[in-house]
Amino acid sequence: MTDYGQELAFGTFLTPDAARPDDVVELALLTEAAGLDLATFQDHPYQSRFLDAWALAATVLARTTTLRVTTNVTNLPLRPPFVLAKTVASLDRLSRGRVELGLGAGAFWEAIEAAGGPRRTGGEARAALAEGIDIIRATWDDSRRAVRVEGRHYRAAGVHPGPAPAHPVEIWIGAVGPRMLALTGQVGDGWLPSQAYVPPEALADGSARIDDAALAAGREPAAVRRLYNVNPSTDPGWAEWLAELTLTHGTSTFIMAGDDPRSIGRFGTEVAPAVRALVEAERSRTAAAEPPSAAATAATAARADEVVEVRRGRPVEPTADPGVRRSGATPWDEASRPTYVSSLRPLTWTDHERASGQHLVDIHDHLRGELARLYDLIDQVEAGTMDAGRARSLINEMTLRQNDWALGAYCQSYCRLVTTHHTIEDTSMFPHLRASDPELSPVIDRLEEEHHAIARVLDDVDRALVSVVSGVHDTAPLRASVDLLADTMTSHLSYEERELVEPLARFGYTAG
């Protein structure tokens, strides 16, 4: 088998425990905060202990900004395909394109029958799944005049299609047997097996069956995304193993099962970046070994050079503070900031160390982008093209306003969640860094002080917006408060990177 070259993605497979609804949502928020791409939930409507999967998905979508969400996988026998298509498309539009559709033919037939669904044989379930996919895709195609599918198990007799999803929603099929694998190759956008049912040594055979069916149907095998529900692991070589699955079997999306916040944090901040670096390096090496083509570009060459630099041990570079200030005020004395100087042996800056250190810079870049967006909103308020109340609402949705900016959105969400199970002192990142090297304590104390100061500056921005909402036409105080916020954030983010990129690369985000 081979690497299909698909973009890598990482996510979580969370239990929709009805006894802990707040915790389930917090785990999804942690999934996003840890830098992961996707949160998924099992769908067993007949299970009294579980929340409804799509109601949970809607709640999570409303609380997140970048996270994609899906079921893993939807129980089709208990969800009529036309209505399911409408649910998925509606959520995709409401979330601006962050929904995919995991879909299964059904199992646990006695429970399905007890809930009012049909009992089907294996062949009937496959046929029903194919018919259901036809109806779902036709419903999403609003260029049609009507949806008409006459199947043995499902039918649509001229119902109007729509709405169309905001983006091309992919249908990922949970398939195990040979005939389900063939159906996946014929009509699926992805194959979503679980490690418990399809062990790693069975991936090659499953992919081969999908490839053969895809080719027979006139499709490219690479058009079928290869996903994998994997068990969590503390093995130091886990990232290398996942990268090998990508390079050998083409697996491009890894979804970790389990509800342990520490495992989710490590998967997002350590394992996923390491897998990306390993796969990128190997793909670049392989591309460099092939004869150059006319399609090769300077950008590709630059990326290859970047990988070579990484392998030579180039350290992560903190973002320098440009020193430009818009406001004459400041909430702190920058000259009094402590500095951390490690007495330990210098880092070798392996791919893994670079990934851990780079994560902080990447999230800070997102926050810097939000500052630019904030200025754009204020410009619109001053120009009269946006209502101040709407601007306030949008600002309150930003990562920086949710107070999730400290140490990448990671720390705040992580600490808030684990306090329901453990104590902050035992599990959060700051105590972990303090324990790893007590010499970091003065820097961490100062960063925490600055977090509180920035929270007060954000409150000043909000008060200024409220004033404008209340009818005050002078926007000068609003502009001044935003200028101060930009100054403090620019200064703080650069200071935090300068002091913590190296410790995070050395010690990681959490213990264990």
WOURGI-V864992 format. One record per backbone hydrogen bond with DSSP energy under -1.0 kcal/mol. NH is the residue of the N-H (numbers start at 1). CO is the residue of the C=O. E is the energy in kcal/mol with one decimal. If there is no record, write none. Layout:
NH_CO_E + NH_CO_E
This chain:
9_252_-2.1 + 11_254_-2.4 + 12_38_-2.0 + 13_256_-2.6 + 14_40_-2.7 + 17_15_-2.2 + 18_49_-3.0 + 20_17_-1.4 + 24_20_-2.2 + 25_21_-1.9 + 26_22_-2.3 + 27_23_-2.4 + 28_24_-1.7 + 29_25_-2.4 + 30_26_-2.6 + 31_27_-1.9 + 32_28_-1.7 + 33_29_-2.7 + 34_30_-2.5 + 35_32_-1.8 + 36_31_-2.0 + 37_10_-2.8 + 38_10_-1.3 + 39_68_-2.4 + 40_12_-2.3 + 41_70_-1.4 + 47_44_-2.2 + 50_47_-1.6 + 51_16_-3.1 + 56_52_-2.3 + 57_53_-2.3 + 58_54_-2.1 + 59_55_-1.8 + 60_56_-2.5 + 61_57_-2.5 + 62_58_-1.7 + 68_37_-2.6 + 69_98_-2.4 + 70_39_-1.6 + 72_41_-2.9 + 74_102_-2.5 + 76_74_-1.3 + 76_104_-1.1 + 78_75_-1.3 + 79_76_-2.0 + 84_80_-2.8 + 85_81_-2.7 + 86_82_-1.8 + 87_83_-2.4 + 88_84_-2.7 + 89_85_-2.5 + 90_86_-2.3 + 91_87_-2.4 + 92_88_-2.3 + 93_89_-2.2 + 94_90_-2.6 + 95_91_-2.0 + 96_93_-1.0 + 97_92_-3.6 + 100_69_-1.7 + 101_170_-2.6 + 103_172_-3.1 + 104_74_-2.1 + 112_108_-2.1 + 113_109_-2.9 + 114_110_-2.3 + 115_111_-1.4 + 116_113_-1.6 + 117_112_-2.8 + 125_121_-2.7 + 126_122_-2.0 + 127_123_-2.2 + 128_124_-2.7 + 129_125_-2.2 + 130_126_-2.3 + 131_127_-2.3 + 132_128_-2.8 + 133_129_-2.5 + 134_130_-1.9 + 135_131_-2.1 + 136_132_-2.7 + 137_133_-2.6 + 138_134_-2.1 + 139_135_-2.4 + 140_136_-1.6 + 142_140_-1.2 + 144_141_-1.5 + 147_159_-2.9 + 149_156_-1.8 + 151_154_-1.6 + 156_149_-2.2 + 158_147_-2.4 + 162_139_-3.0 + 169_167_-1.4 + 172_101_-2.7 + 173_190_-2.8 + 174_103_-2.2 + 175_173_-1.2 + 181_177_-2.3 + 182_178_-2.1 + 183_179_-2.1 + 184_180_-2.2 + 185_181_-2.1 + 186_182_-1.8 + 187_183_-2.6 + 188_184_-1.8 + 189_171_-2.5 + 190_171_-1.1 + 191_225_-2.9 + 192_173_-2.8 + 195_229_-3.0 + 197_194_-1.2 + 198_194_-3.2 + 202_199_-2.5 + 203_200_-1.4 + 206_202_-2.1 + 207_203_-2.9 + 208_204_-2.2 + 209_205_-2.0 + 210_206_-2.0 + 211_207_-2.9 + 212_208_-2.5 + 213_209_-2.1 + 214_210_-2.6 + 215_211_-2.6 + 216_212_-2.1 + 217_213_-1.4 + 218_215_-1.5 + 219_214_-3.3 + 223_220_-2.2 + 224_221_-1.8 + 225_189_-2.8 + 227_191_-2.7 + 228_253_-1.8 + 229_193_-2.6 + 230_255_-2.3 + 238_235_-2.2 + 241_237_-2.1 + 242_238_-2.5 + 243_239_-2.4 + 244_240_-2.0 + 245_241_-1.7 + 246_242_-1.7 + 247_243_-2.4 + 248_244_-2.3 + 249_245_-2.1 + 250_246_-1.2 + 251_245_-1.5 + 252_226_-2.9 + 253_226_-1.6 + 254_9_-2.2 + 255_228_-2.8 + 256_11_-2.7 + 257_230_-2.6 + 258_13_-1.9 + 264_260_-2.1 + 265_261_-2.7 + 266_262_-2.4 + 267_263_-2.6 + 268_264_-2.2 + 269_265_-2.7 + 270_266_-2.2 + 271_266_-2.3 + 272_267_-2.8 + 274_270_-1.6 + 275_271_-2.5 + 276_272_-2.4 + 277_273_-2.2 + 278_274_-2.3 + 279_275_-2.6 + 280_276_-2.7 + 281_277_-2.3 + 282_278_-2.0 + 283_279_-2.8 + 284_280_-2.4 + 285_281_-2.3 + 286_282_-2.7 + 287_283_-2.4 + 288_284_-2.3 + 289_285_-1.3 + 296_293_-1.6 + 301_297_-1.8 + 302_298_-2.3 + 303_299_-2.1 + 304_300_-2.2 + 305_301_-2.5 + 306_302_-2.1 + 307_303_-2.0 + 308_304_-2.2 + 309_305_-2.3 + 310_306_-2.4 + 311_307_-2.4 + 312_308_-1.2 + 313_310_-1.7 + 314_309_-1.6 + 336_333_-1.4 + 337_334_-1.5 + 354_350_-2.7 + 355_351_-2.3 + 356_352_-2.0 + 357_353_-2.3 + 358_354_-3.0 + 359_355_-1.4 + 362_358_-2.7 + 363_359_-2.1 + 364_360_-2.2 + 365_361_-2.2 + 366_362_-1.4 + 367_363_-1.8 + 368_364_-2.6 + 369_365_-2.0 + 370_366_-1.6 + 371_367_-1.7 + 372_368_-1.6 + 373_369_-1.9 + 374_370_-2.5 + 375_371_-2.0 + 376_372_-1.7 + 377_373_-2.2 + 378_374_-2.3 + 379_375_-2.5 + 380_376_-1.9 + 381_377_-2.0 + 382_378_-2.6 + 383_379_-2.0 + 385_380_-2.0 + 386_380_-1.2 + 391_387_-2.1 + 392_388_-2.5 + 393_389_-2.0 + 394_390_-2.3 + 395_391_-2.6 + 396_392_-2.3 + 398_395_-1.3 + 402_398_-1.5 + 404_399_-1.7 + 408_405_-1.4 + 413_409_-1.4 + 414_410_-2.4 + 415_411_-3.2 + 416_412_-2.4 + 417_413_-2.0 + 418_414_-2.5 + 419_415_-1.2 + 420_417_-1.9 + 421_418_-1.7 + 422_418_-3.6 + 427_423_-1.5 + 428_424_-2.3 + 432_428_-1.5 + 433_429_-2.6 + 434_430_-2.7 + 435_431_-2.6 + 436_432_-1.9 + 437_433_-2.1 + 440_437_-2.6 + 441_438_-1.8 + 444_440_-2.3 + 445_441_-2.8 + 446_442_-1.9 + 447_443_-2.5 + 448_444_-2.4 + 449_445_-1.8 + 450_446_-2.3 + 451_447_-2.1 + 452_448_-1.7 + 453_449_-1.9 + 454_450_-2.7 + 455_451_-1.9 + 456_452_-1.6 + 457_453_-1.8 + 458_454_-2.6 + 459_455_-1.8 + 460_456_-1.7 + 461_457_-1.8 + 462_458_-2.2 + 463_459_-2.5 + 464_460_-2.1 + 465_461_-2.1 + 466_462_-2.5 + 467_463_-2.0 + 468_464_-1.8 + 469_465_-2.8 + 470_466_-2.1 + 471_468_-1.5 + 472_467_-2.0 + 479_475_-2.6 + 480_476_-2.6 + 481_477_-2.2 + 482_478_-2.1 + 483_479_-2.3 + 484_480_-2.1 + 485_481_-2.0 + 486_482_-2.6 + 487_483_-2.2 + 488_484_-2.6 + 489_485_-2.8 + 490_486_-2.4 + 491_487_-2.3 + 492_488_-2.8 + 493_489_-2.9 + 494_490_-1.5 + 495_491_-2.1 + 496_492_-2.9 + 497_493_-2.2 + 498_494_-2.5 + 499_495_-2.0 + 500_496_-2.4 + 501_497_-2.0 + 504_500_-2.6 + 505_501_-1.9 + 506_502_-1.9 + 507_503_-3.5 + 508_504_-2.0
